[in-house]
Amino acid sequence: MEIIAIYPPYIYSIQYDDVEENEFDRLFQQWNDMGHVTQFFDTYQEFLKSPIWQNISEPEDAARQVLQEAADLEDLFDELYDNTVNGEAKDFDSHFHYLEGKYKYELERPPMKSYGTDRPSLLRIYAIKMDTNTYLITGGGIKLAEKIQDSPDLKKHVLNNIDRVREFLKANGIMDSDDMENN
């Protein structure tokens, strides 16, 4: 496992040993691949019947929304980076939200989530907060259900990856952003 700088010194991403790309780049590459996203929604189109997705009826519509959300989210990360560098209010801390559930009371290296730009959003990025405005991306995906455990793309890896990364950080004495820079 390796920590890769994305928007240093604020956003970093994990690159897992068994994957060629870091999670940030991997997610955006998948979300910008119309074939991959359409196939995903063809496989899980029954989830689009949920009342939360009332404006999306066909897999192709959902795929187009993901591509648009991904482009908008990339632009938003650029904007958040500029704002954070310049000390402006709409920064990374205003974008990421605490991940509830099993991590509700975690104070040390708390797991966080980022939504895509649409409401409701199909996209999620999960991270660990390392410091003020400093996050380590652990993964993400397309969220189709109310809970991670009910969403087919996320239930297989999100919580497991968060736990793996938190253990990696602990085992390597990485407590904050300074430690990430020196890793």
C-alpha positions in Angstrom: 0.0 0.0 0.0 1.3 3.4 -0.9 0.1 7.0 -0.3 0.0 9.1 -3.5 -0.2 13.0 -3.5 -3.2 14.2 -5.6 -3.6 17.9 -4.4 -0.7 18.2 -2.0 -0.7 19.0 0.9 -4.4 18.4 1.1 -5.7 15.4 -0.9 -3.9 12.1 -1.0 -5.0 8.7 -2.3 -4.2 5.2 -1.4 -2.7 2.9 -4.1 -3.4 -0.6 -3.1 -0.7 -3.2 -3.8 -2.9 -5.2 -6.1 -4.1 -2.2 -8.2 -2.2 -0.3 -10.9 -3.7 3.1 -10.1 -4.4 5.1 -7.0 -8.0 5.2 -5.9 -8.7 8.8 -6.9 -7.5 8.3 -10.5 -9.1 4.8 -10.7 -12.5 6.1 -9.7 -12.5 9.0 -12.2 -11.3 6.7 -14.9 -14.2 4.3 -14.3 -16.7 7.1 -14.0 -15.6 8.6 -17.3 -15.9 5.3 -19.2 -19.4 5.3 -20.8 -19.1 1.6 -21.6 -18.1 0.6 -18.1 -20.8 2.8 -16.5 -23.6 1.6 -18.8 -22.7 -2.0 -18.2 -22.8 -1.3 -14.5 -26.3 0.1 -14.7 -27.5 -2.7 -17.1 -26.4 -5.1 -14.3 -28.0 -3.2 -11.5 -31.0 -1.5 -13.2 -33.5 -2.8 -10.6 -31.9 -0.3 -8.2 -33.0 2.5 -10.5 -36.7 1.7 -9.6 -36.1 3.1 -6.1 -38.1 6.3 -5.4 -34.9 8.2 -4.8 -33.9 7.8 -8.4 -37.3 8.9 -9.8 -35.7 11.2 -12.4 -33.6 8.3 -13.8 -35.5 5.5 -15.5 -33.0 4.0 -17.9 -29.4 2.7 -17.5 -28.3 5.1 -20.2 -29.8 8.1 -18.3 -28.0 7.0 -15.2 -24.7 6.5 -17.1 -25.0 10.0 -18.5 -25.6 11.4 -15.0 -22.5 9.6 -13.7 -20.3 11.0 -16.5 -21.7 14.5 -15.8 -21.3 14.2 -12.1 -17.7 12.9 -12.5 -16.8 15.9 -14.7 -18.4 18.3 -12.2 -16.8 16.6 -9.2 -13.4 16.9 -10.8 -14.0 20.6 -11.4 -15.2 20.9 -7.8 -12.0 19.3 -6.5 -10.0 21.8 -8.5 -12.1 24.7 -7.1 -11.8 23.3 -3.5 -8.0 23.1 -3.9 -7.7 26.7 -5.0 -10.0 27.8 -2.2 -8.1 25.9 0.4 -4.8 27.3 -0.8 -6.2 30.8 -0.7 -8.0 30.3 2.7 -11.4 30.8 1.3 -14.5 29.3 2.9 -15.6 26.6 0.4 -12.7 24.3 1.2 -12.2 20.6 1.5 -13.5 20.5 5.1 -16.8 22.0 3.9 -17.1 19.3 1.2 -16.4 16.1 3.1 -18.9 14.8 5.7 -18.5 12.3 8.5 -19.3 8.7 7.7 -22.0 7.5 10.1 -22.7 3.9 11.0 -19.9 1.9 12.6 -17.6 4.9 12.5 -20.0 7.4 14.1 -17.9 8.0 17.2 -14.4 7.7 15.7 -12.3 10.8 16.6 -8.9 9.6 15.5 -8.5 9.4 11.7 -12.3 9.6 11.1 -13.7 8.1 7.9 -15.4 10.7 5.7 -17.5 10.8 2.5 -17.7 13.1 -0.5 -20.8 13.3 -2.6 -21.1 14.0 -6.3 -22.6 17.3 -7.4 -26.1 16.2 -8.2 -28.9 15.7 -5.7 -29.4 12.9 -5.2 -25.9 12.0 -6.1 -24.8 8.7 -7.5 -21.2 9.1 -6.7 -19.3 8.7 -3.5 -15.6 9.1 -2.6 -14.6 7.8 0.8 -11.6 9.1 2.7 -9.9 9.4 6.1 -9.5 12.8 7.6 -5.9 13.3 8.5 -5.8 16.9 9.5 -7.6 20.2 8.8 -8.5 20.1 5.0 -6.3 17.0 4.6 -7.8 13.7 3.4 -6.6 10.3 2.3 -8.9 8.8 -0.3 -9.6 5.1 0.4 -12.0 4.3 -2.4 -15.5 5.0 -3.7 -18.1 4.1 -6.3 -21.6 4.4 -7.4 -24.1 4.4 -4.6 -27.5 3.0 -5.5 -29.1 2.3 -2.1 -29.6 4.2 1.2 -26.9 2.2 3.0 -23.4 1.1 1.8 -24.3 -2.4 2.8 -27.2 -2.4 0.4 -25.4 -0.9 -2.6 -23.8 -3.5 -4.8 -20.8 -1.5 -5.9 -19.9 -0.4 -2.4 -20.7 -3.2 0.0 -17.9 -5.4 -1.2 -15.1 -3.0 -0.5 -15.8 0.4 1.2 -15.8 -0.5 4.8 -13.1 -3.1 4.4 -10.8 -0.6 2.6 -11.3 2.0 5.3 -10.4 -0.5 8.0 -7.3 -1.7 5.9 -6.1 1.8 5.4 -6.6 2.8 9.1 -4.6 -0.3 10.1 -1.9 0.6 7.6 -1.7 4.2 9.0 -1.5 2.9 12.5 1.1 0.2 11.7 3.3 2.8 9.9 3.0 5.5 12.6 1.2 7.9 10.1 -0.9 10.2 12.3 -1.3 13.4 10.3 -0.5 15.2 7.1 3.2 15.7 8.0 3.6 12.0 8.4 2.1 11.4 4.9 4.5 13.9 3.3 7.4 12.0 4.9 6.1 8.5 3.9 
